[in-house]
């Protein structure tokens, strides 16, 4: 993407075991910014100099910008997820481009079940709350679901409650089903109803087991690639001041995923 946008920069992955040690050591280097992924989106906040108000409200950061030695945290997942859901009426069948963005879907009053209570789930939950959706949070760790529900001001339910999956939209915001554990799924197939919209935030693989099951049940499905592209574009703008094409990011991601 940096090459496409004519920047003399490079984007490098780091495997981080201890977030505190990493942040202390990498402050010494002239790095313009970071993407932050699971499981560090919440814990990294303790090592930042400042945090954007929305990211602070969410309690999770996925983007760090080095502003003259000051590390500032942002969250680009929130708006990215809402853009995806706002465009859901225009779902198409191409795996690499799940929909054409529109403003046709109004989330106000929609019953949405959100699976997960980590950083991605927090970002989506707060975004949905601003849209006045009716949110129910479920998580294997029920105490974490309750904690997030209190923060957001919505419901938490257990997996085995009959009302937990009574929803217009189901969102998976957990890593269950992500590569390399592609045979896993966060819920049983029989909980998926034909009139549901099922959105999996995972983009590798593009079609998870959850989405495969949802298609066989007659659901409308959305993969995680476009959310990834929207949040990545917002990150790039924070680092460089320039907004890249979401379509270019999707193309680059698809090419990369095809080689794995």
N, C-alpha and C positions, 0 to 999 in steps of 0.2 A: 504493500500500500504506500509506503514512503517513496518507493521508486516511481509508482504511478503518479504520485503527487509532486514529484521532483524535489524531494527532501533528501539531504545527505544524512540519513539517520538509519538506525537499525532497531528492530524489536526482538528482544531475546528472552526466552523462557528461563526461569529459575525455579528449581524445586526447593521449597522452604519448609524446614522442619520446625524451627523455632523463630517465630516472627519477630520477637524482641531483638535477638542477636542479629538477624538479617537487617532490620531497620537501622540499628546502631552502626553496623559496618558499612552499609551502602550509603549512608549519609556522607561518607568521605569521598564518594565518587561523583563526578559531574553527570548525573543521570537526570534527564528532564522530567521523567514521570514514570509511573508504574500502573499496570493493571493488577487488580487484586482479585483472586478467585477463591473458591472454597478450599480449605475451611477457615480462611483468614479475614473474611470481610468484616466481621465484628471485632475481633481481637486487635486488628491493626490500628483501630481508632486511638488506643492508649499511647501510640507512639507518634502521633501527628502533632504538628504545631497549631493547626487550625482545621476547621471542618465546615463545609457548606451547610447552611441552615436545614435544607431538606435532608441531606445525608445524616445530620445530627438527629433530626426527628425520626428518621427511619432506624437509625442505630446500626447502619452498615455502610461500608465504603467499598466501591469497586474500582475507583480511580484516584490516583495521587498525582498531584502536580507539584514540581519543585519550583517555587517562586522565590528566586534569589536566596536559596538555602532554607527557606521555610517550606515544610511539607504540608500541603493542604489537601484534604480528602473530599471527594465528591461521590455521588451515586448516579450513574446513568442507566441503571437497570429499570428504575421506576417508570420514567417516561417512555422507555423503549417498550416495556410490556403493555402499557396503556395504548400506545400507537398500534401495536399488533392487534389488540382486542377491538379497538375502534374500527379496524379495517376488516374484520372477520367476515362480513357479508360477501366479500369479493374473493372467497377462497377459490383457487384454481388447482389443477391437478399436477402441475409440475412440482417435483419434489424440492427443487432448489429455490422456488419462488412461490411461497404458499399463498400469497394473496396480493391483490392490487390495493394499495392503501386508500381508504375512503374515510369519511366521517359519518357513515350511515348507521353504525351501531351505537346506541346510547346505553351506557352501562348503568344508568340510574335505575334502581329497583331490581336489577337482575340478581338472581340468586346464584352466587358463585361459591363453589367449594374449592378451597386452596389447600393442597397437600404440601406440608412442610412448615418449618418454623425457623429456618436459618436465614442467611443474608438475602438471598434472592426472594424468599417468601416474604420477608419483612418489606422489601422494596415494593413488591407487587401489592401487598396488603394495604400499605399506606396510599399508594396510587389509586387503588379501587375505592378506598374510603373517601378520597377527595371527589371521586365520581359518583358517590352516594349509592354504591352497590350494596347488596345484602350479602355479607361475607360470612362464611363458616370456615374455620381453620381446623384441620385434622393433622395429626402427627403421631408417629409411633410413640414418641415421648409425649404423653398427654400433658404433663406439667409445662413443657415448652410451648405447646399449643395454647394452653391457658394464659401463659405469660404474654405471648404475642397478642392474643385476643384482647387482653386487658389494655395493652399499650395502644392498640388500634381502636378499640371500642367496638368489638364485634363478638360473634359467637365462637366457641370452641366445642367440638364434639369428639367422641371416641370413634374409632374405625367401625366398631360393631353397632353403633347407633343407627337405627333405620333411617333417620332424617339426614344423616351425614352426607349422603350422596344424592339428595333430592335437590338438584341444581340445574340451572340453565347452562352454566359453564363450569367445567372442571379443569383445574390447573394443577399440573405437577411441577412443583418448585423444589424437588429433591433431586439428588444425583442417581436415584434408583433407575436402572436401565441404561445408564451412561456407559460408553466404552471404557474398559473392556468387559463389563458385566452386562452384556447386551441381552441376556436371556431373562433378566429380572424385570418385574413390573410392580408399581406401587400399590395396585388394587386388583381385585379379581374382576375378570371379564364380565361377570353377571351383574356388576354394579353399574355398567355403562348402558345408558338408554338411548334409543335412536334419535331423540330430539335434543340430545346434548351437544354442546360444542366442547371438544377436548383439546386443550392446549398443553403441550409438553415443552418446557423451557430447554430441554436437552437438545443439542444440535449435532451430537456425535454419538450414535448414528442419527441421520436425518429422520428416519422412521424408526422409532423405538417400538418395543413390544406393546407398550400402552397404546400408541397410535395405531399399530396394526390391529390390535383387538378392537379399538374404537371404530375403525373402518368396517370391520366385519359385523359390528353391531349397528351400523347405519349412522354413526355419529359424524358430524362435521369435525375435521381434524386440522390442527395447526402445529407445525413443527417449530423448533426453537431457533431456526437459522435467521429469520428476519429480526427477531428480538436481539440476537447476537449482533447482527449488522447495525441496527439502530444504536445500540449502546456503544459499539466500537466506533462508529462515526462520531458520536458525541465525545468520546474519549479523545479521539484524534484532534477534534477542534479545541478541546481544553489544552492539549499539549502544544498545538501549532498555531492556533488561531484560524485555521481553515477547515471548512466542512467538506469531507469527501463524499462521493456518491455511494449511497447504500447498495446500489446494484453492483458496483465494482467490488465492494467488500464481500458480498454474497458470492460473486464469481470466484474470487480468490479463495474463499473458504471452501467452496464446492470442489475446486481443483485440489486443494490440500487434502480434503477428506477422501477424495477418490483415490489418493495414493497410499492411504493408510490401511 
